[in-house]
Amino acid sequence: MKLHKNLFLSLVAFVSLLAGGFIASTTAEAASTNIPTTKVKYKSVYKTAKKNLGKPYVYGATGPSAFDCSGFTSYIYKKTAKVQIPRTAAAQYQAGKKVAYDKMKKGDLVFFGYSAYSIYHVGMYIGNGQMIDAQNNGVVKEQILAPWWNYYGSARVANLK
């Protein structure tokens, strides 16, 4: 009888965790539609990103002398557009308004991973299938659909002019 009670309590806890995760992800998706509108133009954000080309990659770095991928995207948005976005790539994906690949605008963020819960990289879309991102070779301009990345999705974190 005690085993059945423990099994039942474990099942209840498991279902509660699942429901909590569903509610949290639903809340995050609902909140993601409330992205800020800024008077800053994409050209300004791009100029800041471009100024940092060639700077080194350092895990956990948020600039201005070195960056990791999400440190780079959060830095350029905070510095240029005064928009605060979350620190990690996964959190940035959850915070943004999801946009289809063919509906991306310059300045949108592009994410790489195998699911919404395994996002491991982020870059900023600059047009023509390219992004600027901080990766092992430092801050570079490269193709989004490169064979070494697993493109997962795109999100808008601010409405740029």
Rosetta constraint file for C-alpha pairs under 8 A:
AtomPair CA 1 CA 5 HARMONIC 6.38 0.50
AtomPair CA 2 CA 6 HARMONIC 6.27 0.50
AtomPair CA 3 CA 7 HARMONIC 6.06 0.50
AtomPair CA 4 CA 8 HARMONIC 6.00 0.50
AtomPair CA 5 CA 9 HARMONIC 6.11 0.50
AtomPair CA 6 CA 10 HARMONIC 6.04 0.50
AtomPair CA 7 CA 11 HARMONIC 6.15 0.50
AtomPair CA 8 CA 12 HARMONIC 6.20 0.50
AtomPair CA 9 CA 13 HARMONIC 6.14 0.50
AtomPair CA 10 CA 14 HARMONIC 6.10 0.50
AtomPair CA 11 CA 15 HARMONIC 6.17 0.50
AtomPair CA 12 CA 16 HARMONIC 6.07 0.50
AtomPair CA 13 CA 17 HARMONIC 6.19 0.50
AtomPair CA 14 CA 18 HARMONIC 6.26 0.50
AtomPair CA 15 CA 19 HARMONIC 6.08 0.50
AtomPair CA 16 CA 20 HARMONIC 5.95 0.50
AtomPair CA 17 CA 21 HARMONIC 6.08 0.50
AtomPair CA 18 CA 22 HARMONIC 6.18 0.50
AtomPair CA 19 CA 23 HARMONIC 6.08 0.50
AtomPair CA 20 CA 24 HARMONIC 6.02 0.50
AtomPair CA 21 CA 25 HARMONIC 6.02 0.50
AtomPair CA 22 CA 26 HARMONIC 5.98 0.50
AtomPair CA 23 CA 27 HARMONIC 5.98 0.50
AtomPair CA 24 CA 28 HARMONIC 6.10 0.50
AtomPair CA 25 CA 29 HARMONIC 6.11 0.50
AtomPair CA 26 CA 30 HARMONIC 6.15 0.50
AtomPair CA 27 CA 31 HARMONIC 6.05 0.50
AtomPair CA 28 CA 32 HARMONIC 6.03 0.50
AtomPair CA 28 CA 94 HARMONIC 6.26 0.50
AtomPair CA 28 CA 95 HARMONIC 6.61 0.50
AtomPair CA 29 CA 33 HARMONIC 7.14 0.50
AtomPair CA 29 CA 94 HARMONIC 6.81 0.50
AtomPair CA 29 CA 95 HARMONIC 7.44 0.50
AtomPair CA 29 CA 97 HARMONIC 7.71 0.50
AtomPair CA 30 CA 34 HARMONIC 7.93 0.50
AtomPair CA 31 CA 95 HARMONIC 7.22 0.50
AtomPair CA 32 CA 94 HARMONIC 7.02 0.50
AtomPair CA 32 CA 95 HARMONIC 4.97 0.50
AtomPair CA 32 CA 96 HARMONIC 5.02 0.50
AtomPair CA 32 CA 97 HARMONIC 4.95 0.50
AtomPair CA 32 CA 98 HARMONIC 7.94 0.50
AtomPair CA 33 CA 96 HARMONIC 7.27 0.50
AtomPair CA 33 CA 97 HARMONIC 5.26 0.50
AtomPair CA 34 CA 97 HARMONIC 7.87 0.50
AtomPair CA 35 CA 96 HARMONIC 6.95 0.50
AtomPair CA 35 CA 97 HARMONIC 7.02 0.50
AtomPair CA 35 CA 156 HARMONIC 7.55 0.50
AtomPair CA 35 CA 157 HARMONIC 5.79 0.50
AtomPair CA 35 CA 158 HARMONIC 5.39 0.50
AtomPair CA 35 CA 159 HARMONIC 7.04 0.50
AtomPair CA 36 CA 83 HARMONIC 7.47 0.50
AtomPair CA 36 CA 157 HARMONIC 7.31 0.50
AtomPair CA 36 CA 158 HARMONIC 5.03 0.50
AtomPair CA 36 CA 159 HARMONIC 6.20 0.50
AtomPair CA 37 CA 158 HARMONIC 5.73 0.50
AtomPair CA 37 CA 159 HARMONIC 4.54 0.50
AtomPair CA 37 CA 160 HARMONIC 6.53 0.50
AtomPair CA 38 CA 81 HARMONIC 6.74 0.50
AtomPair CA 38 CA 158 HARMONIC 6.93 0.50
AtomPair CA 38 CA 159 HARMONIC 6.08 0.50
AtomPair CA 38 CA 160 HARMONIC 5.72 0.50
AtomPair CA 38 CA 161 HARMONIC 7.13 0.50
AtomPair CA 39 CA 81 HARMONIC 7.95 0.50
AtomPair CA 39 CA 160 HARMONIC 6.74 0.50
AtomPair CA 39 CA 161 HARMONIC 6.11 0.50
AtomPair CA 40 CA 44 HARMONIC 6.80 0.50
AtomPair CA 40 CA 45 HARMONIC 7.73 0.50
AtomPair CA 40 CA 80 HARMONIC 7.51 0.50
AtomPair CA 40 CA 81 HARMONIC 5.62 0.50
AtomPair CA 40 CA 160 HARMONIC 5.88 0.50
AtomPair CA 40 CA 161 HARMONIC 5.98 0.50
AtomPair CA 41 CA 45 HARMONIC 6.94 0.50
AtomPair CA 41 CA 160 HARMONIC 5.39 0.50
AtomPair CA 41 CA 161 HARMONIC 4.39 0.50
AtomPair CA 42 CA 46 HARMONIC 6.04 0.50
AtomPair CA 42 CA 106 HARMONIC 6.78 0.50
AtomPair CA 42 CA 107 HARMONIC 6.15 0.50
AtomPair CA 42 CA 160 HARMONIC 5.65 0.50
AtomPair CA 42 CA 161 HARMONIC 6.17 0.50
AtomPair CA 43 CA 47 HARMONIC 5.98 0.50
AtomPair CA 44 CA 48 HARMONIC 6.38 0.50
AtomPair CA 44 CA 80 HARMONIC 6.66 0.50
AtomPair CA 45 CA 49 HARMONIC 6.29 0.50
AtomPair CA 45 CA 76 HARMONIC 6.43 0.50
AtomPair CA 45 CA 77 HARMONIC 6.88 0.50
AtomPair CA 45 CA 80 HARMONIC 5.65 0.50
AtomPair CA 45 CA 81 HARMONIC 6.90 0.50
AtomPair CA 45 CA 107 HARMONIC 7.33 0.50
AtomPair CA 46 CA 50 HARMONIC 5.95 0.50
AtomPair CA 46 CA 107 HARMONIC 7.40 0.50
AtomPair CA 46 CA 126 HARMONIC 7.39 0.50
AtomPair CA 47 CA 51 HARMONIC 6.13 0.50
AtomPair CA 48 CA 52 HARMONIC 6.78 0.50
AtomPair CA 48 CA 76 HARMONIC 6.22 0.50
AtomPair CA 48 CA 80 HARMONIC 6.90 0.50
AtomPair CA 49 CA 53 HARMONIC 6.98 0.50
AtomPair CA 49 CA 76 HARMONIC 6.14 0.50
AtomPair CA 49 CA 132 HARMONIC 7.11 0.50
AtomPair CA 50 CA 132 HARMONIC 7.76 0.50
AtomPair CA 52 CA 139 HARMONIC 6.58 0.50
AtomPair CA 53 CA 138 HARMONIC 7.61 0.50
AtomPair CA 53 CA 139 HARMONIC 4.83 0.50
AtomPair CA 53 CA 140 HARMONIC 5.57 0.50
AtomPair CA 53 CA 141 HARMONIC 7.60 0.50
AtomPair CA 54 CA 138 HARMONIC 5.69 0.50
AtomPair CA 54 CA 139 HARMONIC 5.06 0.50
AtomPair CA 54 CA 140 HARMONIC 6.32 0.50
AtomPair CA 55 CA 65 HARMONIC 6.53 0.50
AtomPair CA 55 CA 66 HARMONIC 5.70 0.50
AtomPair CA 55 CA 67 HARMONIC 7.43 0.50
AtomPair CA 55 CA 138 HARMONIC 5.49 0.50
AtomPair CA 55 CA 139 HARMONIC 5.47 0.50
AtomPair CA 56 CA 65 HARMONIC 7.47 0.50
AtomPair CA 56 CA 66 HARMONIC 5.03 0.50
AtomPair CA 56 CA 67 HARMONIC 6.57 0.50
AtomPair CA 56 CA 134 HARMONIC 7.90 0.50
AtomPair CA 56 CA 137 HARMONIC 7.07 0.50
AtomPair CA 56 CA 138 HARMONIC 4.22 0.50
AtomPair CA 56 CA 139 HARMONIC 6.50 0.50
AtomPair CA 57 CA 61 HARMONIC 7.60 0.50
AtomPair CA 57 CA 66 HARMONIC 5.70 0.50
AtomPair CA 57 CA 67 HARMONIC 5.09 0.50
AtomPair CA 57 CA 68 HARMONIC 5.44 0.50
AtomPair CA 57 CA 134 HARMONIC 6.07 0.50
AtomPair CA 57 CA 135 HARMONIC 5.93 0.50
AtomPair CA 57 CA 136 HARMONIC 5.76 0.50
AtomPair CA 57 CA 137 HARMONIC 6.68 0.50
AtomPair CA 57 CA 138 HARMONIC 4.39 0.50
AtomPair CA 57 CA 139 HARMONIC 6.85 0.50
AtomPair CA 58 CA 66 HARMONIC 5.97 0.50
AtomPair CA 58 CA 67 HARMONIC 5.54 0.50
AtomPair CA 58 CA 68 HARMONIC 5.51 0.50
AtomPair CA 59 CA 67 HARMONIC 7.14 0.50
AtomPair CA 59 CA 68 HARMONIC 5.15 0.50
AtomPair CA 60 CA 67 HARMONIC 7.12 0.50
AtomPair CA 60 CA 68 HARMONIC 5.68 0.50
AtomPair CA 60 CA 71 HARMONIC 6.94 0.50
AtomPair CA 61 CA 66 HARMONIC 5.80 0.50
AtomPair CA 61 CA 67 HARMONIC 4.41 0.50
AtomPair CA 61 CA 68 HARMONIC 5.28 0.50
AtomPair CA 61 CA 71 HARMONIC 5.95 0.50
AtomPair CA 62 CA 66 HARMONIC 6.74 0.50
AtomPair CA 62 CA 67 HARMONIC 5.03 0.50
AtomPair CA 62 CA 68 HARMONIC 6.65 0.50
AtomPair CA 62 CA 70 HARMONIC 7.86 0.50
AtomPair CA 62 CA 71 HARMONIC 4.11 0.50
AtomPair CA 62 CA 72 HARMONIC 6.09 0.50
AtomPair CA 62 CA 74 HARMONIC 7.72 0.50
AtomPair CA 62 CA 75 HARMONIC 6.38 0.50
AtomPair CA 63 CA 67 HARMONIC 5.19 0.50
AtomPair CA 63 CA 71 HARMONIC 6.93 0.50
AtomPair CA 63 CA 72 HARMONIC 6.86 0.50
AtomPair CA 63 CA 75 HARMONIC 6.74 0.50
AtomPair CA 64 CA 75 HARMONIC 7.87 0.50
AtomPair CA 67 CA 71 HARMONIC 5.55 0.50
AtomPair CA 67 CA 72 HARMONIC 5.33 0.50
AtomPair CA 67 CA 134 HARMONIC 6.28 0.50
AtomPair CA 67 CA 138 HARMONIC 7.68 0.50
AtomPair CA 67 CA 139 HARMONIC 7.64 0.50
AtomPair CA 68 CA 72 HARMONIC 6.01 0.50
AtomPair CA 68 CA 134 HARMONIC 5.53 0.50
AtomPair CA 68 CA 135 HARMONIC 6.70 0.50
AtomPair CA 69 CA 73 HARMONIC 6.61 0.50
AtomPair CA 69 CA 89 HARMONIC 7.43 0.50
AtomPair CA 69 CA 121 HARMONIC 6.26 0.50
AtomPair CA 69 CA 122 HARMONIC 5.74 0.50
AtomPair CA 69 CA 123 HARMONIC 6.65 0.50
AtomPair CA 69 CA 133 HARMONIC 5.99 0.50
AtomPair CA 69 CA 134 HARMONIC 4.51 0.50
AtomPair CA 69 CA 135 HARMONIC 6.22 0.50
AtomPair CA 70 CA 74 HARMONIC 6.00 0.50
AtomPair CA 70 CA 87 HARMONIC 6.10 0.50
AtomPair CA 70 CA 88 HARMONIC 5.35 0.50
AtomPair CA 70 CA 89 HARMONIC 5.16 0.50
AtomPair CA 70 CA 92 HARMONIC 7.87 0.50
AtomPair CA 70 CA 121 HARMONIC 7.32 0.50
AtomPair CA 70 CA 122 HARMONIC 6.09 0.50
AtomPair CA 70 CA 123 HARMONIC 7.72 0.50
AtomPair CA 71 CA 75 HARMONIC 5.90 0.50
AtomPair CA 71 CA 87 HARMONIC 6.40 0.50
AtomPair CA 71 CA 88 HARMONIC 7.45 0.50
AtomPair CA 72 CA 76 HARMONIC 6.27 0.50
AtomPair CA 72 CA 133 HARMONIC 7.19 0.50
AtomPair CA 72 CA 134 HARMONIC 6.39 0.50
AtomPair CA 73 CA 77 HARMONIC 6.31 0.50
AtomPair CA 73 CA 109 HARMONIC 7.97 0.50
AtomPair CA 73 CA 122 HARMONIC 7.55 0.50
AtomPair CA 73 CA 123 HARMONIC 6.72 0.50
AtomPair CA 73 CA 124 HARMONIC 6.83 0.50
AtomPair CA 73 CA 133 HARMONIC 7.74 0.50
AtomPair CA 74 CA 78 HARMONIC 6.02 0.50
AtomPair CA 74 CA 84 HARMONIC 6.91 0.50
AtomPair CA 74 CA 85 HARMONIC 5.68 0.50
AtomPair CA 74 CA 86 HARMONIC 6.97 0.50
AtomPair CA 74 CA 87 HARMONIC 6.44 0.50
AtomPair CA 75 CA 79 HARMONIC 5.84 0.50
AtomPair CA 76 CA 80 HARMONIC 5.82 0.50
AtomPair CA 76 CA 81 HARMONIC 7.65 0.50
AtomPair CA 77 CA 81 HARMONIC 5.14 0.50
AtomPair CA 77 CA 82 HARMONIC 6.23 0.50
AtomPair CA 77 CA 83 HARMONIC 5.41 0.50
AtomPair CA 77 CA 84 HARMONIC 6.85 0.50
AtomPair CA 77 CA 85 HARMONIC 7.45 0.50
AtomPair CA 78 CA 82 HARMONIC 4.37 0.50
AtomPair CA 78 CA 83 HARMONIC 4.81 0.50
AtomPair CA 78 CA 84 HARMONIC 5.37 0.50
AtomPair CA 78 CA 85 HARMONIC 7.55 0.50
AtomPair CA 79 CA 83 HARMONIC 7.95 0.50
AtomPair CA 83 CA 158 HARMONIC 7.31 0.50
AtomPair CA 85 CA 92 HARMONIC 6.37 0.50
AtomPair CA 85 CA 95 HARMONIC 7.59 0.50
AtomPair CA 85 CA 157 HARMONIC 7.26 0.50
AtomPair CA 86 CA 91 HARMONIC 5.68 0.50
AtomPair CA 86 CA 92 HARMONIC 5.28 0.50
AtomPair CA 86 CA 95 HARMONIC 7.38 0.50
AtomPair CA 87 CA 91 HARMONIC 6.86 0.50
AtomPair CA 87 CA 92 HARMONIC 6.97 0.50
AtomPair CA 88 CA 92 HARMONIC 6.09 0.50
AtomPair CA 89 CA 93 HARMONIC 6.22 0.50
AtomPair CA 89 CA 111 HARMONIC 7.37 0.50
AtomPair CA 89 CA 119 HARMONIC 6.37 0.50
AtomPair CA 89 CA 120 HARMONIC 6.38 0.50
AtomPair CA 89 CA 121 HARMONIC 5.87 0.50
AtomPair CA 89 CA 122 HARMONIC 5.64 0.50
AtomPair CA 90 CA 94 HARMONIC 6.36 0.50
AtomPair CA 90 CA 116 HARMONIC 7.36 0.50
AtomPair CA 90 CA 117 HARMONIC 7.01 0.50
AtomPair CA 90 CA 118 HARMONIC 7.23 0.50
AtomPair CA 90 CA 119 HARMONIC 5.04 0.50
AtomPair CA 90 CA 120 HARMONIC 6.92 0.50
AtomPair CA 91 CA 95 HARMONIC 6.09 0.50
AtomPair CA 92 CA 96 HARMONIC 6.17 0.50
AtomPair CA 92 CA 157 HARMONIC 7.80 0.50
AtomPair CA 93 CA 98 HARMONIC 7.90 0.50
AtomPair CA 93 CA 111 HARMONIC 6.98 0.50
AtomPair CA 93 CA 116 HARMONIC 7.71 0.50
AtomPair CA 93 CA 119 HARMONIC 7.81 0.50
AtomPair CA 93 CA 154 HARMONIC 7.57 0.50
AtomPair CA 93 CA 155 HARMONIC 6.30 0.50
AtomPair CA 94 CA 116 HARMONIC 7.85 0.50
AtomPair CA 95 CA 157 HARMONIC 7.13 0.50
AtomPair CA 96 CA 155 HARMONIC 4.90 0.50
AtomPair CA 96 CA 156 HARMONIC 5.14 0.50
AtomPair CA 96 CA 157 HARMONIC 4.65 0.50
AtomPair CA 97 CA 155 HARMONIC 5.02 0.50
AtomPair CA 97 CA 156 HARMONIC 5.02 0.50
AtomPair CA 97 CA 157 HARMONIC 6.52 0.50
AtomPair CA 98 CA 153 HARMONIC 7.42 0.50
AtomPair CA 98 CA 154 HARMONIC 5.81 0.50
AtomPair CA 98 CA 155 HARMONIC 4.25 0.50
AtomPair CA 98 CA 156 HARMONIC 6.46 0.50
AtomPair CA 99 CA 103 HARMONIC 6.12 0.50
AtomPair CA 99 CA 104 HARMONIC 6.16 0.50
AtomPair CA 99 CA 153 HARMONIC 7.54 0.50
AtomPair CA 99 CA 154 HARMONIC 5.42 0.50
AtomPair CA 99 CA 155 HARMONIC 5.29 0.50
AtomPair CA 99 CA 156 HARMONIC 6.84 0.50
AtomPair CA 100 CA 104 HARMONIC 6.39 0.50
AtomPair CA 100 CA 153 HARMONIC 7.18 0.50
AtomPair CA 100 CA 154 HARMONIC 6.46 0.50
AtomPair CA 101 CA 153 HARMONIC 7.05 0.50
AtomPair CA 101 CA 154 HARMONIC 6.43 0.50
AtomPair CA 104 CA 108 HARMONIC 6.31 0.50
AtomPair CA 104 CA 125 HARMONIC 7.76 0.50
AtomPair CA 104 CA 154 HARMONIC 7.21 0.50
AtomPair CA 105 CA 125 HARMONIC 7.38 0.50
AtomPair CA 105 CA 127 HARMONIC 7.51 0.50
AtomPair CA 106 CA 124 HARMONIC 7.81 0.50
AtomPair CA 106 CA 125 HARMONIC 5.35 0.50
AtomPair CA 106 CA 126 HARMONIC 4.90 0.50
AtomPair CA 106 CA 127 HARMONIC 5.65 0.50
AtomPair CA 107 CA 124 HARMONIC 5.72 0.50
AtomPair CA 107 CA 125 HARMONIC 5.35 0.50
AtomPair CA 107 CA 126 HARMONIC 6.21 0.50
AtomPair CA 107 CA 156 HARMONIC 7.67 0.50
AtomPair CA 107 CA 160 HARMONIC 7.50 0.50
AtomPair CA 108 CA 124 HARMONIC 5.87 0.50
AtomPair CA 108 CA 125 HARMONIC 5.43 0.50
AtomPair CA 108 CA 154 HARMONIC 6.83 0.50
AtomPair CA 108 CA 155 HARMONIC 5.84 0.50
AtomPair CA 108 CA 156 HARMONIC 4.74 0.50
AtomPair CA 108 CA 157 HARMONIC 6.79 0.50
AtomPair CA 108 CA 158 HARMONIC 7.91 0.50
AtomPair CA 109 CA 122 HARMONIC 6.59 0.50
AtomPair CA 109 CA 123 HARMONIC 5.67 0.50
AtomPair CA 109 CA 124 HARMONIC 4.54 0.50
AtomPair CA 109 CA 125 HARMONIC 5.82 0.50
AtomPair CA 109 CA 154 HARMONIC 5.60 0.50
AtomPair CA 109 CA 155 HARMONIC 5.37 0.50
AtomPair CA 109 CA 156 HARMONIC 6.23 0.50
AtomPair CA 109 CA 157 HARMONIC 7.37 0.50
AtomPair CA 110 CA 122 HARMONIC 5.55 0.50
AtomPair CA 110 CA 123 HARMONIC 5.34 0.50
AtomPair CA 110 CA 124 HARMONIC 6.03 0.50
AtomPair CA 110 CA 125 HARMONIC 6.36 0.50
AtomPair CA 110 CA 131 HARMONIC 7.88 0.50
AtomPair CA 110 CA 144 HARMONIC 7.74 0.50
AtomPair CA 110 CA 151 HARMONIC 7.47 0.50
AtomPair CA 110 CA 152 HARMONIC 7.82 0.50
AtomPair CA 110 CA 153 HARMONIC 6.01 0.50
AtomPair CA 110 CA 154 HARMONIC 4.41 0.50
AtomPair CA 110 CA 155 HARMONIC 6.59 0.50
AtomPair CA 111 CA 119 HARMONIC 6.59 0.50
AtomPair CA 111 CA 120 HARMONIC 7.65 0.50
AtomPair CA 111 CA 121 HARMONIC 5.75 0.50
AtomPair CA 111 CA 122 HARMONIC 4.57 0.50
AtomPair CA 111 CA 123 HARMONIC 6.74 0.50
AtomPair CA 111 CA 151 HARMONIC 6.07 0.50
AtomPair CA 111 CA 152 HARMONIC 5.61 0.50
AtomPair CA 111 CA 153 HARMONIC 5.28 0.50
AtomPair CA 111 CA 154 HARMONIC 5.85 0.50
AtomPair CA 111 CA 155 HARMONIC 8.00 0.50
AtomPair CA 112 CA 119 HARMONIC 5.55 0.50
AtomPair CA 112 CA 120 HARMONIC 5.91 0.50
AtomPair CA 112 CA 121 HARMONIC 5.05 0.50
AtomPair CA 112 CA 122 HARMONIC 6.31 0.50
AtomPair CA 112 CA 149 HARMONIC 6.47 0.50
AtomPair CA 112 CA 150 HARMONIC 5.20 0.50
AtomPair CA 112 CA 151 HARMONIC 4.43 0.50
AtomPair CA 112 CA 152 HARMONIC 4.83 0.50
AtomPair CA 112 CA 153 HARMONIC 6.93 0.50
AtomPair CA 113 CA 118 HARMONIC 5.32 0.50
AtomPair CA 113 CA 119 HARMONIC 4.22 0.50
AtomPair CA 113 CA 120 HARMONIC 5.44 0.50
AtomPair CA 113 CA 121 HARMONIC 6.99 0.50
AtomPair CA 113 CA 150 HARMONIC 5.71 0.50
AtomPair CA 113 CA 151 HARMONIC 6.51 0.50
AtomPair CA 113 CA 152 HARMONIC 5.54 0.50
AtomPair CA 114 CA 118 HARMONIC 5.70 0.50
AtomPair CA 114 CA 119 HARMONIC 6.77 0.50
AtomPair CA 114 CA 150 HARMONIC 7.05 0.50
AtomPair CA 114 CA 152 HARMONIC 6.45 0.50
AtomPair CA 115 CA 119 HARMONIC 6.56 0.50
AtomPair CA 115 CA 152 HARMONIC 6.88 0.50
AtomPair CA 116 CA 152 HARMONIC 7.83 0.50
AtomPair CA 119 CA 152 HARMONIC 7.77 0.50
AtomPair CA 122 CA 133 HARMONIC 6.88 0.50
AtomPair CA 123 CA 131 HARMONIC 5.85 0.50
AtomPair CA 123 CA 132 HARMONIC 5.67 0.50
AtomPair CA 123 CA 133 HARMONIC 4.36 0.50
AtomPair CA 123 CA 134 HARMONIC 7.27 0.50
AtomPair CA 124 CA 131 HARMONIC 5.11 0.50
AtomPair CA 124 CA 132 HARMONIC 5.37 0.50
AtomPair CA 124 CA 133 HARMONIC 6.39 0.50
AtomPair CA 125 CA 129 HARMONIC 7.49 0.50
AtomPair CA 125 CA 130 HARMONIC 6.02 0.50
AtomPair CA 125 CA 131 HARMONIC 4.36 0.50
AtomPair CA 125 CA 132 HARMONIC 6.78 0.50
AtomPair CA 126 CA 130 HARMONIC 5.69 0.50
AtomPair CA 126 CA 131 HARMONIC 5.17 0.50
AtomPair CA 126 CA 132 HARMONIC 6.96 0.50
AtomPair CA 127 CA 131 HARMONIC 7.28 0.50
AtomPair CA 129 CA 143 HARMONIC 5.84 0.50
AtomPair CA 129 CA 144 HARMONIC 5.80 0.50
AtomPair CA 129 CA 145 HARMONIC 7.39 0.50
AtomPair CA 130 CA 141 HARMONIC 6.88 0.50
AtomPair CA 130 CA 142 HARMONIC 5.47 0.50
AtomPair CA 130 CA 143 HARMONIC 4.38 0.50
AtomPair CA 130 CA 144 HARMONIC 5.33 0.50
AtomPair CA 131 CA 141 HARMONIC 5.68 0.50
AtomPair CA 131 CA 142 HARMONIC 5.61 0.50
AtomPair CA 131 CA 143 HARMONIC 6.23 0.50
AtomPair CA 131 CA 144 HARMONIC 6.03 0.50
AtomPair CA 132 CA 139 HARMONIC 6.90 0.50
AtomPair CA 132 CA 140 HARMONIC 5.57 0.50
AtomPair CA 132 CA 141 HARMONIC 4.40 0.50
AtomPair CA 132 CA 142 HARMONIC 6.45 0.50
AtomPair CA 133 CA 139 HARMONIC 5.47 0.50
AtomPair CA 133 CA 140 HARMONIC 5.70 0.50
AtomPair CA 133 CA 141 HARMONIC 6.60 0.50
AtomPair CA 133 CA 142 HARMONIC 7.82 0.50
AtomPair CA 134 CA 138 HARMONIC 5.24 0.50
AtomPair CA 134 CA 139 HARMONIC 4.10 0.50
AtomPair CA 134 CA 140 HARMONIC 6.34 0.50
AtomPair CA 135 CA 139 HARMONIC 6.28 0.50
AtomPair CA 135 CA 140 HARMONIC 7.45 0.50
AtomPair CA 142 CA 146 HARMONIC 7.78 0.50
AtomPair CA 144 CA 149 HARMONIC 7.46 0.50
AtomPair CA 144 CA 151 HARMONIC 7.10 0.50
AtomPair CA 145 CA 149 HARMONIC 6.70 0.50
AtomPair CA 145 CA 150 HARMONIC 7.55 0.50
AtomPair CA 145 CA 151 HARMONIC 6.53 0.50
